[in-house]
Amino acid sequence: MRMYDLIMKKRGGAALSNEEIEFMISEYTKGGIPDYQMSAMMMAVYFQGMNETETAALTMAMAKSGDMLELSAIDGVKVDKHSTGGVGDKTSIALAPMVAACGVKIAKMSGRGLGHTGGTIDKLESFKGFSTGITSEHFISQVNNIGISIMGQTLDIAPADKKLYALRDVTATVDNMSLIASSIMSKKLASGADAIVLDVKTGSGAFMKKEEDAFALAKEMTALGKHAGRNTIAVVSDMDQPLGFAVGNALEVKEAIETLQGKGPEDFTKLCLTLGAYMIVAGGKAKDKEEAEAMLRKVIENGTALKKLAEFVEAQGGDSAAVYDTSLLPTASIVEEIISEKEGYVNRIICDEIGICSLILGGGRETKESEIDLSVGLILYKKVGDYVKAGESLATIHANDKSKLEAAKQRFLSAYTITNESVSPSELIKGIVT
């Protein structure tokens, strides 16, 4: 089998066989196929597309290119959740303890963030001493004992995807539906969960700007999960404005804790309840979404979910006292108000620009080597549809550098559109894909 022939075949619009795809991914991972040939293949795929069978074969080949996490030693159904990412998306930090408190096993592998904010692991490191660099044995034991663990990607999970994504990133072949779906799902399938709930974002702060594209991706990924024998469901949710009010690592952790105390933002709480309900049904602990949602509300009201977060943090070496006293989380040295110069209704927020404000402050990574400042970020006071007076505060900005603060403040103000006409925010939950 020659890579040259496979490139010619795909360039001509023909479908690759399972064997051809397995050969291609195996050889590329081992270094037997050079980048220039794989670049040509990715461009051929970009223009010619892949059918459902090809996409499934590509996903499984990438999943099997490295370690496949074996979770059979964990009792019960293991449920994982994945978000395609957005601004202020701290969902896992509140959601995982909520679902675990309802008796569903959460065995999650997460990564660090590259972009406007940290990933789940970075945010969890706001708890002093917290570590996701745990062994597989520790991970499995912890899930069995307390029902929840989140570990870093210490195993060699889907190495083919790492190589391919880096190549696609520099050859303008990232935004192809089959390649996006296979990239996400190869890592999820290799992580070993029995059921997967996907949160697919759409809007100005999401990778998928158009709603129809988000639904197409959701359908592609749920099909891939089911092809691999995993119970998979996708929730398509809005990211036309930041989720909740907090943007920035420790600030988002604090908001997640407030949500577990029953004091969280309405949109963030609703998303956690929606995703959590599907996770509980998938885990076999409730017969339908309504029963599952009632269970989630109960563990918030009786404090069980908050206690579960503290158990989880402590089990992975973190200072669980910060769960009950958020002043122990990292705090910035400068806190200033961002004042509105206009009066009217917030008509629009360019969501990804708010994320860039956090990046400017130091809350994200521009390169893999960048160090994150966990204490910086923003707390929004006004969102789409809210009325604001001239001289009223739109947000507070948390910074450790005055020049970065000023740059972020100007960027923030330019992201807000304030008009005389009242508007309603977009629906948070766009739809469910099964």
MARTIKE-809428 format. One record per atom (N, C-alpha, C): residue in one letter; x, y, z. Coordinates in steps of 0.2 Angstrom, whole numbers, plus 5000, padded with zeros to 4 digits. Layout:
<recs>
AXYZ;...
</recs>
This chain:
<recs>
M500449945000;M500050005000;M500450065000;R500350114996;R500750174995;R500350234997;M500550285000;M500250345002;M500050384996;Y500550384991;Y500450424985;Y499750394982;D499650334981;D499050304978;D498350324982;L498450324989;L497850344993;L497750424992;I498250464991;I498150534990;I497750544983;M497950504978;M497650514972;M496950484972;K496850434976;K496150404976;K495650464980;K495850494985;K495450534989;K495450604985;R495950624981;R495950684977;R495350674972;G495350614969;G494850604964;G494150594967;G494050594973;G493350594976;G493150524978;A493550474978;A493350404980;A493450394988;A493050354990;A493050334997;A493650294999;L494050305004;L494550265007;L494250205011;S494550145010;S494350085014;S494550095021;N494350055026;N494550045033;N495250035033;E495449985029;E496149965029;E496650015027;E496450055022;E496850105019;E496950165025;I496350175028;I496450235033;I496850205039;E496750145041;E497150115047;E497850115045;F498050105039;F498750105037;F499050175037;M498650225034;M498850295034;M498950315041;I498550305046;I498550335052;I499150305056;S499250235056;S499750195059;S500450215057;E500550225050;E501150245047;E501350315049;Y500850355049;Y500950425050;Y501150435057;T500850405062;T501050405069;T501750385070;K501950325067;K502650305068;K503150345064;G502950385060;G503450425056;G503550405049;G503250345047;G503350315040;G503050355035;I502550405036;I502350445031;I502550525033;P502850555028;P503050625029;P502450675030;D502650725033;D502150785034;D501850805027;Y502250815022;Y502050845016;Y501550795012;Q501650735013;Q501050685010;Q500450695014;M500450695021;M499850695025;M499550765024;S499950815023;S499650885021;S499250875015;A499450845010;A499150835004;A498450795005;M498550745009;M497950705010;M497450745014;M497650785019;M497150825023;M496850875018;M497150905013;M496850955009;M496350915004;A496550855002;A496050814998;A495450805002;V495550785008;V494950775012;V494550835013;Y494850895014;Y494550955015;Y494050975009;F494350965003;F493950974997;F493450924995;Q493650854996;Q493150804994;Q492750775000;G492950785006;G492550765011;G492650695013;M492350665018;M492350595020;M491650575021;N491450515019;N490750485021;N490750465028;E490250435030;E490150415037;E490550355039;T490650315035;T491050255036;T491850275036;E492050315032;E492750345032;E492850375039;T492350425041;T492450465047;T492550415053;A492150365053;A492150315059;A492750285059;A493050265053;A493650225053;A494250265055;L494250335053;L494750385055;L494750395062;T494150395065;T494050415072;T494350355076;M494150295074;M494450235078;M495150225077;A495450235071;A496150225070;A496550275074;M496350335075;M496650385079;M496550365086;A495950345088;A495850325095;A496350265097;K496450225093;K496950165094;K497650175093;S497850235091;S498550255089;S498950255095;G498650265101;G499050265107;G498650225113;D498750245119;D498450205125;D497650215124;M497350165126;M496550165127;M496450145134;L496250195138;L496150195145;L495650135147;E495750095151;E495350035153;E495050055159;L494350055159;L494050075165;L493550025168;S493649965166;S493249905168;S493249895176;A493749915179;A493849905186;A493449955190;I493150005187;I492650055190;I491950025190;D491650015195;D490949995196;D490450045193;G490050015189;G489450055186;G489650085180;V489150125177;V489250165171;V489650225172;K490150225168;K490650285168;K490350335163;V490250395165;V489950455160;V490450505160;D490650535154;D491050585152;D490650645149;K490950705150;K490650765146;K491150795143;H491050825137;H491450865133;H491150925130;S491450985131;S491251045128;S491751065123;T491451095117;T491851125112;T492151185114;G491951215119;G492351275122;G492051335121;G492151385125;G491851455124;G492151495130;V491851555130;V492051605135;V491651605142;G492051595147;G491651585154;G491451515155;D491651465151;D491451395151;D491851355157;K491551365163;K491851325169;K491351265171;T491051245166;T490451195167;T490751135171;S491251105169;S491451035172;S491551045180;I491751105182;I491951115189;I491351115194;A490751135191;A490151125195;A489751065193;L489751045187;L489350995184;L489550925187;A490250915187;A490550845189;A490350825196;P490450875201;P490150855208;P489450845208;M489050885204;M488350885205;M488150815203;V488350785197;V488150725194;V488450665199;A489050675201;A489350625206;A488950615212;A488750675215;A488350675221;A487650635220;C487450625213;C486850595212;C486950515210;G487650495211;G487750425211;G488050405204;V488150445200;V488450425193;V489250435193;K489550385191;K490350395191;K490550435185;I490950485188;I491350535183;I492050515183;A492250485177;A492950475176;A493150515170;K493450575171;K493650625166;K494350635165;M494550635158;M495250655157;M495150725153;S495550775156;S495550845153;S496250865151;G496250925148;G496850955146;G496851025148;R497451055146;R497551125148;R497251165142;G497151235143;G496851275138;G497451305134;L497251325128;L497751365123;L497251415120;G497351475122;G496851525120;G496751575125;H496051595125;H495851655129;H495851635137;T495751575139;T495751555146;T496051485147;G496151465153;G496451405154;G495851345153;G496151285153;G495651235152;G495451215159;T495051155160;T494851135166;T495351125171;I495951095169;I496451075173;I496751145176;D496851195172;D497151255174;D496751285180;K496051285178;K495551315183;K495551275190;L495651215189;L495651175196;L496251185200;E496851205196;E497451225200;E497351285204;S496851325203;S496651375208;S496651355215;F496451295216;F496551265223;F497251245224;K497551275229;K498251265231;K498351195232;G498851165228;G499051095229;G498751045225;F498251065221;F497851025217;F498250995211;S498150925210;S498550895205;S498150845201;T498250855194;T497950805190;T498450755187;G499050765189;G499550715187;G499550655191;I499050615191;I498950555195;I499050495191;T499150445194;T499250375190;T498550355188;S498550305184;S497850275182;S497550235188;E498050205192;E497750165198;E497450215203;H497750275204;H497450325208;H496750345206;F496750365199;F496150385196;F495550335196;I495750275195;I495150225195;I494950215203;S495450205207;S495250205214;S494850255217;Q495050315215;Q494650375217;Q493950375215;V493850365208;V493150355205;V492750305209;N493050245211;N492650195215;N492550225222;N492950265225;N492850285232;N492450345233;I492550395228;I492150455229;I491650475223;G491750435218;G491350445212;G491550495207;I492150525208;I492350575203;I493150585203;S493450585197;S494150605197;S494250635190;I494650685190;I494850715183;I495650715183;M495850685178;M496550675177;M496850715171;G497450735171;G497750765165;G497950705160;Q498050735154;Q498150685149;Q498950655149;T499050625155;T499750595156;T499850535151;L499350495150;L499450445145;L499550465138;D499750425134;D499850445127;D499150425123;I498750475124;I498050465121;I498050495114;A497850455110;A497750475103;A498250525100;P498850495100;P499450535097;P499350555090;A499050515086;A498950525079;A498550595079;D498050605083;D497650665083;D498150725084;K498550725089;K499050775091;K499450795085;K499750745081;K500150755076;K499750785070;L499150755069;L498650785063;L498450855065;Y498250865071;Y497950935072;Y498450985071;A499150975074;A499651025073;A499751035065;L499750985061;L499850995054;L499251025051;R498651015053;R498051045050;R498051125052;D498251135058;D498251205060;D498751245056;V499251225053;V499651265049;V499551255041;T499051215039;T498951205032;T498251225030;A497851255035;A497251285033;A496751225032;T496751175036;T496251115035;T495951095041;V495851145046;V495551135052;V494851125052;D494551175048;D493751175048;D493451135043;N493551065044;N493151015040;N492750975045;M492150965044;M491750925049;M491950865051;S492150815046;S492450755048;S493050755052;L493450805050;L494150805054;L494050835061;I493550885061;I493450905068;I493150855073;A492650825070;A492250765074;A492750715076;S493150685071;S493550635073;S494150655078;S494350715077;S494850735082;S494550735089;I493950765090;I493650765097;I493450695099;M493150655095;M492850595097;M493450535098;S493950545094;S494550495095;S494750505102;K494850565105;K495050565112;K494550545117;K493950555116;K493450535120;K493350465120;L493450425115;L493350355114;L493950325118;A494550355117;A495150325120;A495150335128;S494750385130;S494650395137;S494250345141;G493950305138;G493650245141;G492950245144;A492550305143;A491950315146;A491350275143;D490850245146;D490350215143;D489850255140;A489750315142;A489250365140;A489550435139;I489450465134;I489750535133;I489150585131;V489150645135;V488750695134;V489150755131;L488950775125;L489350835122;L488950895123;D489350955124;D489051015124;D489351055118;V488951065113;V489251095107;V489051165107;K489451205107;K489351285107;K489251315100;T488851365100;T488751405094;T488651475095;G488951515091;G488951585092;G489551625091;S489651685093;S490251725091;S490851705096;G490651675101;G491251645106;G491351575105;A491151545100;A491251475099;A491651455093;F491851395092;F492251375086;F491751375080;M491151345082;M490551345076;M490151405077;K490251455073;K489951525073;K489151515071;K489051465066;K488351465063;K488051405067;E487351415068;E486951365072;E486951295068;E486851305061;E486751245057;E487451205057;D487951235058;D488651205058;D488751165065;A488451195070;A488551165077;A488051105077;F487451105074;F487051045074;F487350995069;A487651015064;A487950965059;A488550925063;L488950965067;L489450935071;L489250885076;A488650915080;A488350875085;A488150805082;K487850805076;K487550745073;K488150695071;E488650725068;E489250685066;E489550655073;M489650695078;M489950665084;M489550615087;T488850625088;T488450575091;T488450505087;A488450515080;A488450455076;A489150415077;L489650455078;L490350415079;L490350385086;G490050415091;G490050385097;G489650315097;K489050325094;K488650265094;K488950205089;H489250225084;H489650175080;H490150135084;A490450175089;A490950145094;A490550105100;G489950105100;G489550075105;G489550115111;R489550175111;R489550225117;R488850255116;N488550265122;N487950305123;N488150375122;T487950405117;T488150475115;T487550525114;I487550585117;I487050635116;I487350705116;A487150745112;A487450815111;A486850865113;V487050915117;V486650975118;V487051035114;V486651065110;V486851125107;V486651185111;S487151225113;S487051285117;S487351345115;D487051405117;D487251465115;D487951495117;M488351525113;M488951555115;M489051625112;D488451655111;D488451725108;D488651775113;Q488651755120;Q488951795125;Q489251755130;P489651775134;P489951735139;P489451695144;L489651635146;L489251595150;L489351615157;G488751635160;G488851665167;G489051735167;F489451755173;F489651825173;F490451825173;A490751765176;A491451765177;A491851745171;V492351775169;V492851755164;V493551755167;G493951705167;G494551705171;G494551645176;N495151615176;N495151555180;N494951545187;A495251585192;A494951575199;A494351605199;L494151665195;L493551695196;L492951645193;E493151605188;E492651555186;E492551495191;V493051475195;V493051425200;V492551455205;K492651515207;K492251545212;K491451545210;E491351565204;E490651565201;E490351495201;A490851445200;A490551375200;A490351355207;I490751375212;I490651355219;I489951395221;E489851455219;E489251495220;E488651455217;T488751425211;T488251385208;T488051325212;L488551295215;L488451235219;L488151255226;Q488151315228;Q487851345234;Q487151365232;G486851365226;G486251385224;G486251455222;K486751495221;K486851565220;K487151575213;G487151535209;G487451545202;G487051585197;P487351605192;P486951635187;P486451595183;E485951625181;E485351585179;E485551545173;D485951575168;D486151535162;D486551475163;F487051485167;F487551435169;F487251385173;T486751395178;T486451345182;T485951305177;K485651335172;K485251305168;K485651255163;L486251275161;L486651225157;L486851165161;C487051185167;C487251125171;C486751075173;L486151105174;L485551055175;L485351015169;T485451045163;T485251015157;T485750955155;L486450975155;L486950925154;L486950875159;G486850895165;G486850845171;G486250795171;A485750825168;A485150775168;A485250725163;Y485550735157;Y485650685152;Y486250635154;M486650665158;M487250625161;M486950575166;I486450595170;I486150545175;I485750495172;V485350515167;V484950465163;V485450415160;A485950445157;A486450395153;A486750345158;G486850375165;G487150335170;G486650285173;G486050285171;G485550235174;G485250255180;K485350315183;K485150335189;K484450375189;A484150385183;A483550415183;A483150395176;K482550395176;K482150365171;K482050415165;D482050485167;D481950535162;D482350595164;K482350645160;K482650715161;K482350745167;E481750745168;E481350785173;E481550755180;E481550685181;E481750655187;E482550675189;A482950665183;A483650685184;A483750755187;E483350805184;E483450875185;E483250885193;A482750855195;A482550855202;A483050835206;M483350775205;M483950755209;M484550805209;L484650835204;L485250885204;L485050945208;R484450965208;R484251025212;R484251005219;K484150945221;K484150925228;K484850925230;V485350895226;V486050895229;V486350965230;I486051015226;I486251085227;I485951105233;E485351095234;E484951125240;E485151095247;N485351035247;N485551005253;N486351005254;G486651035250;G487451045251;G487850985249;T487550925246;T487950865244;T488350885239;A488150925234;A488650935228;A489250975230;L489151025234;L489651065237;L490151025241;K489950975245;K490350935249;K490750885244;K490450865239;K490750815234;K491350855230;L491250915229;L491750955226;L492350955231;A492250975237;A492750975242;A493150905243;E492750855243;E493050785243;E493550775237;F493250795231;F493650785225;F494250825225;V494250885227;V494850935228;V495350905233;E495150885238;E495550855244;E495850785241;A495550745238;A495750685235;A496350685231;Q496350745227;Q496850755222;Q497350815225;G497450815232;G497950855235;G497850925235;G497250955234;G497051025234;G496851045241;D496851105242;D496551135248;D495851145248;S495451095251;S494751095251;S494451155255;A494851185259;A494551245263;A494351305258;A494651305252;A494451355248;A493751345245;V493451285245;V492751275243;V492251305247;Y492451315254;Y492051345258;Y492251425260;D492851435258;D493051505259;D493451525253;T493051555248;T493351575241;T493851625241;S493951665247;S494451715248;S495151685248;L495151615249;L495851575248;L496051565241;L495651575236;L495851565229;L496251625227;P496651615222;P497051675219;P496651735218;T496951795220;T496651855219;T497151905216;A496851945212;A497251995208;A497352065213;S497952095211;S498052155215;S497752215213;I497452215207;I497052275205;I496352255203;V495852295206;V495152275204;V494852345202;E494652355196;E494352415193;E493652405190;E493252455190;E492652455187;E492752475179;I492352445175;I492352465168;I491652505167;I491652575166;I491152615166;I490852625159;S490152615158;S489852635152;S489852705150;E490052725144;E489952795142;E489252805139;K488852755138;K488252765134;K487652735139;E487052755137;E486452735140;E486052695135;G485752645137;G485252605133;G485252535135;Y485052495130;Y485052415131;Y485752385128;V485952335131;V486552295128;V486252255122;N486352275116;N486152245110;N486552185108;R487152185109;R487652135107;R488252135111;I488552075112;I489252075115;I489652025110;I490152055108;I490652005104;I490951965108;C490751905109;C490951855114;C491651845114;D491951825108;D492651805108;D493151865110;E492851925109;E493251985111;E493351985119;I492851965123;I492851965130;I493351915132;G493451855128;G493951805130;G494651835128;I494751875123;I495351905122;I495551955127;C495051985130;C495252035136;C495551995142;S495251935143;S495551885148;S496251865146;L496351855140;L497051835137;L497551895138;I497351955136;I497752015137;I497952015144;L497552005149;L497652015156;L498151955159;G498251905155;G498651845157;G498351785159;G497651785158;G497251725160;G497251675155;G497551675149;G497651625144;G498351615142;R498351565137;R499051555134;R499051575126;E499551605124;E499651625117;E500051565114;T500451535118;T500851475116;T500851425121;K501051365120;K501051315125;K501451325131;E501951365130;E502451385135;E502251435140;S501751475138;S501451535142;S501251515148;E501351555153;E501151535160;E500551575161;I500051545164;I499351575166;I499351615172;D499051675173;D498951705179;D498251685181;L498151645186;L497551615188;L497051665191;S497351725193;S496951775197;S496551825193;V496751835187;V496551885183;V495851865179;G495551925177;G494951905173;G494451965173;L493851945172;L493251995172;L492651965175;I492252015179;I491551995181;I491052045178;L490652015173;L490152055170;L489552075174;Y489352135173;Y488752155177;Y488152155172;K488252165166;K487752185161;K487852135155;K487252105153;K487352055147;K486752075142;V486752035137;V486252055132;V485552065134;G485252115133;G484552135135;G484452175141;D485052185145;D485052225151;D485052295149;Y484752335153;Y484752415153;Y485352435157;V485752485154;V486252515157;V486252595156;K486452625162;K486452695162;K487152725161;A487252785158;A487952815157;A488252825164;G488852795165;G489152805171;G489052745176;E488652695173;E488552635177;E489052585175;S489252535180;S489752485178;S489552435174;L489852415169;L489752355165;L490052295167;A490652305171;A491052245173;A491552265178;T491852225182;T492452235185;T493052195182;I493652225182;I494152195179;I494752185184;H494952125184;H495452095189;H496152085186;A496652125188;A497252125184;A497852135189;N498452115187;N499052125191;N499552175187;D499352205182;D499752245178;D499352305175;K499552365176;K499152425175;K499052425167;S499552415163;S499552425156;S499152375153;K499152315155;K498752265153;K498052275154;L497852305160;L497252325162;L496952375157;E497252425156;E497052475151;E496952445144;A497352405142;A497252375135;A496652335135;A496552295140;A495952245141;A495252285141;K495352345145;K494752385146;K494452415140;Q494952445135;Q494752465129;Q494452415124;R494752355125;R494552305120;R493852285123;F493752285129;F493052265132;F492552315130;L492652375130;L492152425128;L491952425121;S492452405117;S492352405110;S491952335108;A491852285113;A491552225112;A490752235113;Y490552285116;Y489852305118;Y489552345113;T488952325111;T488552375107;T487952395111;I487852455113;I487252485117;I486852525112;T486152505112;T485652545108;T485052565112;N484652605109;N483952625112;N483452565112;E483552525107;E483052465106;E483152405111;S482652385115;S482752325119;S482752265115;V483152215117;V483252155113;V483252095119;S483052035116;S483051975120;S483651935119;P484051905124;P484551865123;P484351805119;S484851765116;S484651705112;S484551655117;E484151605115;E483951545119;E484651505120;L484651495127;L485251455129;L485351385126;I484851345126;I484851275124;I484551285117;K484951265112;K484651275105;K484351205103;G484551155106;G484251085104;G484651025106;I484350965106;I484650905108;I484750865102;V485350835102;V485450785096;V485550715099;T485150665097;T485250595099;T485450555093;
</recs>
